[in-house]
Amino acid sequence: MPDFTPLALAIGHATDEAGGTGVTIVRGTDGPFRASAATIGRATGTREMHPLTPGHIVDRVDAILLTGGSAYGLDATAGAMRWFEERGRGHPVGAGVVPIVPAAVIFDLLPCGRFDARPTPAMVYEACERAASRDVAEGSVGAGTGATVGKGAGLQYAMKGGVGCAVRASSNVTVGAIAVVNALGDVRGADGAILAGGRDPDGRFVDIARRIAGGAVPQRRFADLQSRNTTLAVVATSALLTRVQLRGLAAAAGAALHRRITPSGTSFDGDVIFAVGPLEGATASPLHVEGLAALALEEAIERAVRLARGRDGIPGLAEEAAT
């Protein structure tokens, strides 16, 4: 399983299996990190994104929260705030600290989850407490519990998405990726073939990108799918990069979404990629890091669906692989 120890990061999940939702936290093992982000889709739900921009007075963050529950899930960030404050970790403000925890959400209120099931601050606190660098759970856990893919074919023909992780290393540079895949489109393997996605009534993949381009999706279905699709990702590097370079890293990693999720970054997807790195250490070529990040994120996206378990009549690939 991927090991995030060289990146000084810990990943934790909390899962509401019955409600079909959850949270995933990416925090520093012992301290904060530098971060930036790139918005790929146009239906995002986010919190505390301004500290990720170059020039903001706060130049480091304590964690990144990926959560279900749509905009309701943003309230759960309070759990991370409490966890960090109790440990004196956060932006110093004299009398105490203010933890900086950017967050982004997926829409999982339907079809796998209960609409009234929302991630809570207690779940995020639990995820912070459980976070580890090794043996990170993948598939239908955390923020990926209620994730689905291929919704462009209609909700009843979607398949399970989930959480995937991957780490790549080359020439003393390590890059890791965490992906929560909840997409309008299909997920493809390295060979370009569809692994998971929208199906027809006979269970065959329909190729959503081709169908949309051909105008075969009714306008009513588009209206049903608005704001229900998002892939969230965190790419992390061991190399010392500026916030400007991290912003470029996040944008470059977007190539993985466009190669592995078709279509991605649509007006109905809230895709966001965070990029994080250390506050000190050895530098590396940003181009080298960007290449590794795209490969790691591609692998994480694939693992997210390969390890996802079926739920509420929506099939996943994990059961298929086990048979």
C-alpha positions in Angstrom: 0.0 0.0 0.0 1.2 3.6 -0.6 3.4 5.0 2.1 3.2 8.8 2.7 5.9 8.9 5.4 8.5 10.6 3.1 5.9 13.4 2.6 5.4 14.0 6.3 1.7 13.5 5.8 -1.0 11.5 7.5 -4.3 10.6 6.0 -7.4 9.7 8.0 -11.0 8.7 7.3 -14.3 8.7 9.2 -17.1 6.8 7.5 -20.9 6.8 8.0 -21.7 3.5 6.3 -25.4 3.6 7.0 -25.8 7.2 5.8 -23.5 6.8 2.8 -21.1 9.7 3.5 -17.8 10.4 5.2 -14.7 12.6 5.5 -11.0 12.3 4.6 -8.4 14.5 6.2 -4.8 15.1 4.9 -2.7 16.6 7.7 0.9 17.1 8.5 2.3 14.4 10.8 4.0 17.0 13.0 3.4 20.4 11.6 2.0 22.6 8.8 2.8 22.6 5.1 2.8 24.9 2.1 -0.2 24.5 -0.2 -2.0 25.8 -3.2 -4.8 24.6 -5.5 -6.3 24.6 -9.0 -10.0 24.6 -9.7 -10.7 22.3 -12.7 -14.5 22.1 -12.6 -17.1 24.8 -12.4 -19.5 23.5 -9.7 -17.3 23.6 -6.6 -18.1 23.7 -2.9 -15.1 25.0 -0.9 -13.9 26.7 2.3 -10.8 28.7 3.3 -9.3 28.7 -0.2 -7.8 32.2 -0.1 -4.8 31.2 2.1 -3.7 29.0 -0.8 -3.2 32.0 -3.1 0.3 33.6 -3.5 0.5 36.8 -1.5 -1.9 35.8 1.3 -0.5 36.7 4.7 -1.1 33.1 5.9 1.7 31.1 4.1 1.0 27.6 5.4 -1.9 25.3 6.2 -2.5 22.6 8.8 -4.7 20.2 6.9 -6.8 19.7 3.8 -10.3 18.3 4.3 -12.2 16.4 1.7 -15.8 15.8 2.7 -19.1 14.4 1.6 -22.4 16.1 2.4 -22.3 18.8 -0.3 -22.1 22.3 1.2 -23.5 20.9 4.5 -20.2 19.0 4.8 -18.2 22.3 5.1 -19.5 22.7 8.7 -17.7 19.6 9.7 -14.4 21.4 9.4 -14.9 22.6 13.0 -13.8 19.2 14.1 -10.3 19.7 12.6 -10.2 23.2 14.1 -10.8 21.7 17.6 -8.2 18.9 17.1 -5.5 21.3 16.0 -6.3 24.0 18.6 -6.1 21.4 21.4 -2.5 20.6 20.3 -1.5 24.3 19.8 -1.1 23.8 16.0 -2.3 26.7 13.8 -1.5 30.2 12.7 -0.2 32.1 15.8 -2.3 35.1 16.8 -0.8 36.0 20.1 -3.4 34.6 22.6 -3.6 31.3 20.8 -3.6 29.8 17.3 -6.1 29.7 14.4 -5.8 26.4 12.5 -6.0 26.8 8.7 -8.0 24.0 7.1 -9.1 24.5 3.5 -11.9 22.1 2.5 -13.8 20.9 -0.5 -16.9 18.8 -0.9 -18.5 16.2 -3.1 -22.2 15.8 -3.6 -23.1 12.3 -2.1 -26.6 13.0 -0.8 -27.9 10.8 -3.6 -28.0 8.1 -5.0 -26.0 6.0 -2.4 -26.5 8.1 0.7 -29.4 9.4 2.8 -30.1 13.0 2.1 -30.2 13.8 5.8 -26.9 12.1 6.5 -24.2 14.8 6.9 -20.5 14.6 8.0 -20.1 16.0 11.5 -17.3 17.8 13.3 -17.0 14.7 15.5 -16.2 12.6 12.4 -13.5 15.0 11.3 -12.0 15.0 14.8 -12.0 11.2 14.6 -10.3 11.3 11.2 -7.6 13.6 12.5 -7.0 11.3 15.4 -6.8 8.2 13.3 -4.7 9.7 10.5 -1.6 7.6 9.5 1.1 7.6 6.9 0.9 3.9 6.2 -1.9 1.4 5.5 -4.3 4.1 4.4 -7.7 2.6 3.6 -9.0 3.0 0.0 -12.2 2.4 -1.9 -15.6 3.0 -0.3 -14.4 4.8 2.8 -14.2 8.4 4.1 -15.1 11.0 1.6 -15.5 8.3 -1.0 -18.2 6.3 0.9 -21.1 7.6 -1.2 -19.2 8.5 -4.4 -20.4 7.3 -7.8 -19.1 7.6 -11.4 -20.8 7.6 -14.8 -23.8 9.6 -13.7 -23.9 11.1 -17.2 -25.8 8.0 -18.2 -28.4 8.5 -15.5 -28.2 7.9 -11.8 -29.6 4.4 -12.1 -26.8 3.4 -14.5 -23.9 4.7 -12.5 -21.2 2.7 -10.7 -19.4 3.2 -7.4 -16.5 5.6 -7.0 -14.3 6.0 -4.0 -11.0 7.0 -2.5 -7.6 6.0 -4.1 -4.0 6.7 -3.1 -0.7 6.3 -4.9 3.0 7.3 -4.4 5.7 7.7 -7.0 9.4 8.4 -6.5 12.2 9.3 -8.8 15.7 10.9 -8.3 15.2 11.7 -4.6 11.7 13.2 -5.2 8.6 11.6 -3.9 5.1 12.5 -4.9 1.9 11.2 -3.5 -1.7 11.5 -4.6 -5.1 11.1 -2.9 -8.3 11.1 -5.1 -12.0 11.1 -4.2 -13.7 10.2 -7.4 -17.4 11.1 -7.8 -17.6 11.9 -11.5 -20.2 12.7 -14.2 -18.0 10.8 -16.6 -16.4 7.4 -17.0 -13.1 6.3 -15.4 -10.6 4.8 -17.8 -7.5 2.6 -17.4 -4.0 3.3 -18.7 -5.0 1.6 -22.0 -7.9 4.0 -22.5 -10.6 1.4 -21.9 -13.5 2.3 -19.6 -13.1 0.6 -16.2 -16.2 2.1 -14.5 -18.9 4.4 -15.6 -22.2 4.9 -17.2 -24.0 1.8 -18.5 -27.0 1.0 -20.7 -29.9 -1.1 -19.5 -27.9 -4.3 -20.5 -24.9 -3.3 -18.4 -22.7 -2.2 -21.3 -20.6 1.0 -21.0 -22.1 3.8 -23.1 -19.0 6.2 -23.4 -20.5 9.3 -21.8 -18.0 11.7 -23.4 -18.9 10.5 -26.9 -22.6 10.5 -26.1 -22.5 14.1 -24.8 -20.5 15.3 -27.8 -23.1 13.7 -30.0 -25.9 15.5 -28.3 -27.6 12.3 -27.2 -28.1 13.3 -23.6 -31.6 14.9 -23.0 -31.5 18.4 -21.5 -33.7 17.1 -18.7 -31.0 14.7 -17.6 -28.4 17.5 -17.5 -30.7 19.4 -15.2 -30.9 16.3 -12.9 -27.1 16.1 -12.7 -26.2 19.7 -11.9 -23.8 20.0 -8.9 -23.8 16.3 -8.2 -20.3 15.4 -9.6 -16.9 16.1 -8.3 -13.4 14.7 -8.2 -11.3 16.0 -5.4 -7.5 15.4 -5.2 -4.5 16.2 -3.2 -1.0 15.8 -4.7 1.9 16.1 -2.3 5.7 16.4 -3.0 8.8 16.1 -0.9 10.4 18.9 -2.9 10.5 22.4 -1.7 8.3 24.5 -4.0 6.8 28.0 -3.7 3.1 28.6 -3.7 3.3 29.8 -7.3 5.0 26.5 -8.2 2.5 24.5 -6.2 -0.3 26.2 -8.0 1.4 25.1 -11.3 1.7 21.6 -9.9 -2.0 21.4 -9.1 -2.9 22.6 -12.6 -0.4 20.2 -14.3 -1.8 17.3 -12.3 -5.2 18.1 -13.9 -3.8 16.2 -16.9 -4.5 13.0 -14.9 -8.2 13.9 -14.6 -8.6 14.6 -18.3 -6.8 11.3 -19.2 -8.6 9.1 -16.7 -12.0 10.7 -16.3 -14.0 11.4 -19.5 -15.3 14.0 -19.5 -13.9 15.9 -16.5 -13.8 19.5 -15.5 -17.3 20.1 -16.9 -19.8 22.8 -15.8 -21.5 20.0 -13.7 -18.3 18.9 -12.0 -16.7 20.5 -8.9 -13.2 19.2 -9.5 -10.5 20.7 -7.3 -6.8 19.7 -7.0 -4.8 20.7 -4.0 -1.0 20.7 -4.1 1.1 20.6 -0.9 4.8 20.5 0.0 7.2 21.1 2.8 8.2 24.5 4.3 11.9 23.6 3.9 14.1 21.1 2.2 15.7 20.3 -1.1 14.4 21.9 -4.3 13.7 20.0 -7.5 12.7 20.8 -11.1 9.0 21.7 -11.0 8.6 20.0 -14.4 10.0 16.8 -12.9 7.6 17.0 -9.9 4.6 17.8 -12.2 5.3 14.6 -14.3 5.4 12.4 -11.2 2.2 14.0 -9.8 0.2 13.3 -13.0 1.3 9.7 -12.9 0.5 9.3 -9.2 -2.9 10.9 -9.6 -3.8 8.7 -12.5 -3.0 5.7 -10.4 -5.0 7.0 -7.5 -8.0 7.6 -9.7 -7.9 4.1 -11.0 -7.5 2.6 -7.5 -10.5 4.6 -6.3 -12.8 2.7 -8.6 -11.0 -0.7 -8.5 -11.3 -0.9 -4.8 -14.9 0.5 -4.6 -17.6 -1.8 -3.3 -21.1 -1.8 -4.7 -23.9 -0.2 -2.7 -27.7 0.1 -2.9 -27.9 -1.6 -6.3 -25.0 0.4 -7.8 -22.2 -2.0 -8.7 -18.5 -1.6 -7.8 -15.4 -3.2 -9.2 -14.2 -4.6 -5.9 -16.7 -7.5 -5.9 -16.0 -8.2 -9.6 -12.3 -8.5 -8.9 -13.0 -10.9 -6.0 -15.0 -13.3 -8.1 
